[in-house]
Amino acid sequence: MIKRISFLSLLMGVGLAASAQSGIATSVNQLPLTGKNSQYINNRAPLKQNVLLKLPVGSIVPEGWLGKYLELQKDGLTGHLGEISAWLSKKNNAWLSTDGKGDYGWEEVPYWLKGYANLGYILKDPKIIAESKIWLEAALRSQRPDGYFGPLILRNNKPDLWGNMLMLWCLQSYYEYSGDQRVLTLMTNYFKWQANLPDSFFLKDYWENSRGGDNLLSVYWLYNRTQGNEWLMDLADKIHRNTANWWQKDDLPNWHNVNVAQCFREPATYYLKSQSTADLNATYDNFHFVRQVFGQVPGGMFGADENARPGYTDPRQGVETCGMVEQMASNEILLGITGDPFWADHAEEVAFNTYPAAVTADFKALRYITSPNMTISDSHNHAPGIDNNGPFLMMNPFSSRCCQHNHSQGWPYYAEHLYMATNDNGVAAVLYAASKAEIKVGNNQSIQIRQESNYPFEESLRFEIGTQGKTVDFPFYLRIPVWAKQAKVTVNGKSQAIEAGAKYIRIERKWKDGDKVELSLPMTIDLKTWAANKNSVSIQRGPLTYALKIKENYVKKDSKASAIGDSKWQETADPSKWPSYEILPASDWNYGLLQNQLQAVDQLKVVKRPWPKDAFPFDAEAVPISILVKAKRIDGWKIDENGLTGVLPLSPVESKGEVQEVELIPMGAARLRIAAFPTVK
């Protein structure tokens, strides 16, 4: 908490940024708060400016493993969900009708479209772009004379606006890509309709009431791109007062995992208008409160396998795939609002350690719930061990409804935030992955940045600047992760000093074609003790948490027969083409780590292997790095009466088993895993 308050004081200008000048590199704790970027849109008065600005979709094209992940997503479930999901059928679909009538008019279409369309824009895929435009054009054509658009869904005779909030985000991305002015017209007329709706009819249903912060962001987005619409600031106040109160300290309006991951940021969103540090503090407090009570586990998420419940805090409790991608999106938004690298660190923690295990390695199936400790992933009902009845642990492309569609935003949104613009007409590398980016800097000059790295499986990140033969003066910022204690940076081979504890490195120079920057982030093995969870421990190296490698036995099942009860699919959907899988353990998993080796975890053996030929490291059989540890089996730790991994025994544990050497692999590559270990005397 001290760290949060320190950063917020800097954000408000109370503290001074630490600096250590050496040549052209400066260590800084705060990105520029003042000034106005002349290339990219920031908030206009009376809104407080963002510290970092998102680049238009398509500006950044990922390569390496992240590029491979987007290709897998395109060729897998995201790209082909239109052949499977009944909600995406074009026959009598309410989202395609001019009067908003028909089947399936709620969240599923825009949930899928927000990631699917952006995937097309990033990959410049004409097929995806054309398919997306069918749905976007229908949304644009659907606006009524009173300003409302899309299917009209009534709950207790009051309009449910949740699906429209999602479609607005789809339209905003489309505008970034196309510049289509019809988007601004539709949003202006729709928000006038919202402004005229009585408070008693506004944001009253459970989902929209929780998620009003998404609507608020869209109001800001339109306000910043149009003139003469000061009435939108009154609408912003109206949205805030009618949204669930996420400002409450030490309590939340509800504990649904997706709502928590998505809505805890609403006070910080409103902070941009109120400029009250109490609002910004509320979001930080929400985050830390949830982790303190339900998040004493590795992987960055928290135990809420539907809803968080008192007493259900063991690492066998999981979170929805929806919750993971919404948490990543929240982190990216908060990074823009505050510039605080804490949110980038946490985005990586979830993206590398939790989200990859929620889908099969070929991205053709996903599961509803994924846990830090998960030794079985089958088609059985595990309630009340998890807070829902049904086959919620099954890898099934026909199932999970919300996650089936909402997963699509995870990697595209992440890729869009690798770089962000700064208020001094510079650029910041805030999330790291091999990529190429086209960015405007300085005096409206275009530059290219090519990043080469296998991070987070590699310690070195290499950047090459392209200036098209010109000399371009701009600042380039590099985020220093909190775990990186001895980061190093070179510019054209010359070392630059970095002050200990620096949050960013600022490199200011007149850049020329081919200039090179290398950032080295040495990764050490660290031990995390979860005292609130039976004194269990987890092993980390850099941004990766390591989990026990369990031999995974994939058992093919019929996707229709093993789907969750509310699943719906098209008549022509072929389950043989899109099978489901149970993943069953084919090796022991009930190990505790020997205590004596944990006194010097830096001495554990790290095994490095060649980079996978297909450039995809999030596969248990293809990981390029692992850690060997000594362990003993704990015979009393077993699958429980609900078919779930047993609750952790209290550490340290007595065990008469033989000492064995076991392999730990990156947690994100393990679909079955133990990431929070007991210790053995």
N, C-alpha and C positions, 0 to 999 in steps of 0.2 A: 504493500500500500504506500510505503514511503516513496518508492520508485514512481508510482502514479502521480502523487502530489508534486514531486519534483518536476516531472515532465509538464504537468499542467501549469505550474508557475512559470516555466519557460514559455509555454504557449501563450500565456497572457502578458508576456513581456516583463515579468517580475525579475527573472534571472537573466544572466548573460550567457550566451553560448560559449562553451569552452573551446579554445582553439590552440593549435600548435603548428606554427608556420614552418615549413621546410620546402624551399623551392616553390613548387606550384600547388602543393597539396595542403589542405587545411583540415584538421579534425574539428568537427562541429557536433553539437548536441541538438541543434534545432535548424530546420530548413527555413528559408525566408518566409516571414509572415506578411510582410508588406510588399508593395510594388504590384504591378499588374502585368500578367503575361499577355503579350500582344498577339499571340498566335492561337491560344485556346481559351475557351469561355470559362470564366470563373463566376462565382456568385456576385450579383450587383446589389448595391445598397437598397434596403437596409440590412440585407443578409451579410453575415460575416463571410469573408473569403475562405475557401478551402486552402489548405496548405499545399496539397498536391492535386493536380488536375488529370483526370482520365483522358487518354488519347482516344480519338475516334476508332471504332472497331475496324479492324483491317490494317491498322498502322503497324501492328506487331504480328509477325508470323513465326510461330515456334518451330524449332527444329529439334534434333536429338530425341530423347525419350518423350518429351512433351508433344513434339510434332507427331511422333509415332502414336501416342495416346489419342490424339485428335483423329488420326487416320483410322485407328481401331474403332473409335466412337462412330465415325462416319460409316464404316463398313459393317458395324455391329448394330446394337440395339437402337441407338439414337437415330441413325440414318435409315433404319428399316421399320421403325415403330409404326409408321403409317400403314404398313402391311399387316400389323398385328392388332393394334388397339382399336376397340370399337369406338372409342371417343374420337379417334382421328379418321373415322370413315367419312367420306364426303357425301354419302347418301343421307339426305334429310338432316344435315348437320346444322345446328342452330347458329354456329359461328359463320356459316357460309350463306345464310339466308338474309334477304334484305329486310325482313320484318323481325328478325331475331327469334323466329319460331322454328321448332324442330327438336331433334334429339341432341343431347350432349352439349349443353351450353355453359358449362361452369369452368373449372380451373384447368382441366386436363389439356385442352388445346394450347392455351397460352403458356402453361407450364413447359410443355415440350418445345413450343415454338421459340421461346426466349433463348434457349440454348442451341436448338437446331439451326435457326436462321443465323445466329452469330457464328456457328461452326462453318456455315457456308461462306459468310463474309470473310472470315479469317483464312480459310483454305481456298477462297476464290473459286468455289465449286459451282458451276452454272446450274447443275441439276438441283442442288439444295436451294440455291437462291431463287430459282423459278418456282419450286414447290412452296417455298416460304411466301412468295409474293401472292400466291393464290389466296392464302389465309389473310395476309395483310390487306390486300385489295378489298376483300370481303368486309373486313373491319372498317376500312375507310368509307365504304359504300353504305354501311349500316346506320350511319348517324341520322337520327330523326330530327324533325324541325325544332324540337325543344332542346336539342343538344345531346341527349342520351345516345349511346351507341352500343351495339352488341346485343346479345340475348338479354331479355328482361327477366330476371329471376326474383320472385317475391318470397320473402320469409315473413310470415305474420303480416302480410300486406305491405311490407316495406322492402324497397329495392336492395338486393344483395350486390355490393359493388366489388367484391373480392376478385372475381374473374376479370373485371375490367382493369383493376390495378395491374394485373399481370400483363394484359394486352397492351397497356400503356408503355410498359418497359420494352415490349417487342417493337412497338412503333417508334420509340425513342432510338433504339438501335438502328432501325430501318432508316430513320432520318439521318443519323450519323453517316450511314453508308451511302445514302442516295441524295440527301438534301431535298427530299420531296416536301414541298411547302404545305401539302394537304394535311400532314401530320400536325403542324402547328395550328391549322384551322380547326381540325377535329378536337384537339385538346383544349383550345380556347373555348369552343362552344360547349364542350362537355363540362369543363370546370365552371362555366357560367350556370349550367344546370345544377351542379353540385352546390354552388353558392346560393342558389334560390331554394334548395331543398331544406325544409325545416329541420332543426336539430333533432327533433323527436323522431325523424325518419332517416337519420344519417348515421351510418356505421353502427348499427344496433345488433346485427347478427354476430355470433361468436367469432368466426374467422375474420371477418372484415374489421370487427371491433379490435381484435388483437393486433391486426396487421396494418392499421392506418398509417404507420410510418412509411410504408411503400408508396401510398397515395401522396403523402407529404413531399417525398423526394421528387415525384413527377411534377408537382406544382412548382417547386423550385426550378426544375429543369426548364419548364415552359417560361417561367418568369424571366430567366436569364437569357432567353432567346427572342423575346418579344418586347415591345415598348408599349407604354400607355395601359398597362394592365396591373396597376398598383392594387386593385381589388383582390388580386391573388394572395396578397399578404393577409388580408382578412380571412380568406379561405384557409390559409395555413393555420391561423389561430383556431378556426372552426374545426379543422381536422384534428388538431392536437387535443382540444378539450373534449372531443367525442371519441377519441381513441382510448383503449384501456390504459390504466395508469401504471406504466412501466417505470415511473419515477419513484415508486415506493421503496424505501430502504428496508432490507432484511425481509422482504416479502415480494411476491410477484402476483399479478392478477390471475395467472393460471400457470400450470407446470407442464403443458404439452411441449414435447422436446423441440418440435419445429418452431413453435411460437417463441420459445425462449431464445433459440439460436437466431431467429429472424427479428424479433421485436425488442430485444434488450437495447438495441441501438436507437430506438425512437427518441429518447430524451436528448441524445447527442445530435440527432437530426434537427430537432426543434431548437437546440442551442444555437444553430446558425442564424436563427431569427431572434431568439430571446437574448443571445449573447450573455446568458447567465451561466457562470461556472458551475452552479448547482445542477443544471441540466446535464452538462458534460460529465460531471462527477457521477451522476446517477447511472450513466451507462457503464462506466468503469466499476462502480459499486455492484451493479447487476451482474456483470461478468464474474467478478471475484466471489460474490456471494454464491452463485450457482456452483462454481468450482469448489468452493470451500465445503459445501454441503454434499453435492452429488458428483463432483469431478475429481476426487482423489484417486485418479487412475491415469495411466499413460495414454497418449494419443490425442490429447487436447480437447476431447469431448466430455460428456457426462452421462451418468446412468439415468436414462428416461426412455425405456423401450415402450413407448407411447407417451406415458406421463411419468415424471419423476415422483417417487413415492417414498415417504419416510421409512427408513429401515432397509431400503433396497439400493444400497450404494456399493456393493461388491463389484469388482471389475468384470464379472460375468453379465452384469446388466449392460445393455447396449443402447444404441441410438439409431434412429431412422436414417436411411441414406438421404432423405430430404433434409434432415437436421444438419448433416455434414455439409452439404453444398450451400445451405443457407448461412451456416456459420462462416464458411469461406467468403461468401458474398458480403456478409456483415463486416468481416475483417477488412476487406478491400475498400468498402465504403468508409469505414472509420479511419483507415490509413489516409484516405483523401482529406477527410475533415480535419484531422489532427496532425498528420505527418509523423505520428508516434510510431517508431519501428516495432514497438510491441505488437501491433496488429499484423505487421508483415511476418514477424516471428511466429505468431499463432496461426496465421494462414498456412504457413509452411508445415507447422506441426500437424494440422488436420489433413492437409493435402498429401503429405508424404506418408503418414503413419496410419490414418484411419480410413480415408476415402477409397484408396485403391483396393482394399480388401472387401469392399462392399459389392464389387462386380467381379465376374470371372475374368481371367487374364485376356481372353479374346473379346471382352466387352459385349458378349452376346446374352448375358443374363445378369440379374442383380438380385439382391435380397433386401428385405425390408429392414432387418435389424442386424447390426454388426457390433461385436463387443471386444474389449481389450483381451479378455480371457474367453476364448470360444473354441471348444474342443469337439463340437459336433454342429453340423449345419444340415438339418434334415427336414422332412416334410411333416413332422409331428406337431401337435399342439403342446406348448410348454407353459401355458398358463396354469397357476398364477405366478410361476417363476418369472415370466415376463408379463407385462401389463396388457395382454391382448390374447384373444382366443383364435387359433388358426395356425397354418404352416408358415410362420413369419421368419423362419431361418432358412428357407429354401431359396436356392438360386434359380429364379424362374422369370423368363422374359414376358410371360403372359400375366404376371401377378403384381401385386403391391400398389396398383392404381396411382397413388400420388407420387411415390418414388419412381415408378415406372416412367412417368413423364417428367418429373422435376429434376431427375438426375442430370438432365442434359446441360444445365447451366454450369456445372462444376468446373470442368476444364476450360471451356471457352472463356468464361469470365476471368478465371485465373490467368489465362494467357494474355488477356487484354490489359492486365495490370502489371506486367513484368516491368514496364517503364511508365513513369508518370511525369508530367511537366511541372516545373516549379515557377514560382511567382517572379523570379528574376530572369525569365526567358531561358532557363536551362532545362536539364532533364535529369531525373533520378532513376537509377536502377534499383528497384525496391524488392522485387521477387526475382529469383535467379533461375534461368533455364536457357539452354542453347536457343538462339533465335536470331532473326534479323528484323530491324525496325527502321521505319522511315519517320523522322521526327522534325518538326520545325523549331528552330532555336534562334537565339540572338536577334538579329534584325530581319525576321521572317525568312530565314535561310533554311533550306532542307539539308539534313544530314542523314547518314545511315549509320547504324550501330550493328555490328555483327558480333554476337556473343557465342563463344565456343566453350563448352564444358559438359561434363557428365554429372555436375552437381545435382543432388546432394550426395552422390556416390563418389565424388571427387572434390578435392580441396581447392583446386585452382579454377579461376574464371578468367577468360581471356576476351578482351573487347578490342575490336578494331573499328576506328572511326573512318567513315567515308564522307568527303566534302566536295566531291565532283570537281577536284582540281583547285578549289578555292581555299582561302584561309577564313575560318569562321571562329569568332570569339564567343564562347558561352561556357557556363559552369556545368560540370558533369559530377553528379553526386552518386556515391556508392553506399548502400546500407551495410552497416557492420552488425551481423546478428549478435544477440546478447551472449550466446554461448562461445563466440569467437574471441578468445582471450589474447591472442598474439597475431592478429591480422596484419598482413603486409600488402603493400601496393607498390607497383612500379609503373612508371610512365616512360615508354620507349626504352625500357631496360634500366632506368635509373630509379633507385629506391627512394621512397618518400616516407617521411616520419608519420606515424599514427599514434596519437595520444591514447593511453589506456582508458578504456571505458567510452571511447567516442561512439556516437550513434551513426554518424555518417562521415564519409570523406568527401570533401569538396575539391575538385580539380578544376582550376580556372586557368585557361590558356587560349592562345590563338591556335586552334586545331587545324591540322593539315591532313590531306589524304593519306591514309595508311598509319596514322598515329595509333599506338597500341598501349593499352592499359591492362595490367594483370593484377588481379586481386587474389591473394592467397588467404584461405580461411582454415588454418590448421584445426583438425578435429581430434579431440581427446575423448577417451572413454570416461564417462561420469556415471555415478550411482545416484539414483533418486530413491529416497525412502518415503513410503506412503504410511506415515505413522497412524493416520486415521483409518487406514484399511489394513488392519492386522499386522502393521509393521512390514508390509510387503515391500519389495524393491523392484526397480526396473533399471535396465542398462541402456544408456544413451551414448551415441557417438555423433557429435555435431547435431544436426537437426533430426537425425534418425533415431528412433527407439527400436531396440532389437527384441525379438520374441523367439521362443522355442520353435525350432523347425519340427513340425509334426508331419509325418507321412500322410498325404491326403489321398483318400480313395474316393474317386468321383463315380457315383452311381447314377446312371441316366434314368430319368423319369418322364412320364407324359406331362407336358406343361399344362394342359387343360385339367387333367385329373388332380394335379397337385397345387392348383392355384388357390389364392385366398378367396373367400366367399364372395366379395364384391367385385371380383375381376370380370371384365367383359372383353370379348375379342370378336374380330370380324369372322364371318362365316368361312371365308377363304383362307384364314390364318392356318398355317401348316405347323403343327407341333413337332413333326419329325424334322423339319428344317430348323426349328427353334426349340431344342430340347431343354429340359430342366435338369438340375443335378442336386442330389444329396452329396455332401462332402463328409465322409466318415473317417475317424482317425484309424490309421493302420500302424501306429506305433505308440509307445507310451507317451503320456503327456504330463503325468502327475509328479513333476520334479520340483525339488527345492534346491536353491543354490547354496553351496558351502560358504559358511560365514567367513572363514579365514581368508579366502581369496578376495573378498569384497573390501578388505582393508587397503588393497592396492590394485584397484580395477584398471589402472593404467598399464598394468603388467599383463592383462589378459591378452591372449593371442588373437590378432586380427588376420584373417585370411582373405587375400585379394585374388580375384580370378579375372580372366579376360572379359572385356565388355561383351554383352550378348550380341550375337551377329544380327539379330533383328532389332537391336537398339531398345529392347523393352526389358527393364530390370525388375519390374514388379510381378515376378513370377517366382514361386518358391524354388523351382528347379533351375532358375537362370540368374539368381542374384549374383552380382559381381563382388560382393563383400559379405563376410560373416564373422562372428566372434565365437571362440571356443571357451566354454566354461566348465567347471567341475560341479556335479550335481548328484543328488541322491533321490531315488523314488520315495514318495510318501504314500504308503499303502492305504491310509485311511482317507485320502483325498480322491473322491470318485465322482462319477456321474450321479446326480441326486434323483429323488423320486419324481421330479418333473422332467427328467431327461436333460437337465442342464449341467454344465460344469459345476462341481460342488463349490460352495462358498470357501474362500481362502481359510486355511487354518492359521491360528495365531503364531507368528514368528517370535523367537526361533523354535523350530520343530525338532523333535527327536526322530531319528530314522536309523534303522538297523540295516538299511540297504547298502549295496556296494557303491563306492564312489565311481561315477562314470563321467566321461567327457561328452558333453552335448553341444550341439551347434545352435547358435542364435542367428537368425536372419532378420533383415529389415522388416519391421512389423507390418508395413503396408503390403509386402509381398506374400504374407502368410494368411490364407483364408481360414485356416485353423491355427490357433496360436495361444500361447501363454505369454503375456507381456508383463504381468504383475506377478512376481514370484514370491513364494514363501522362502525364508532362509532356514538352513539346516545347521544345527550345532555341529 
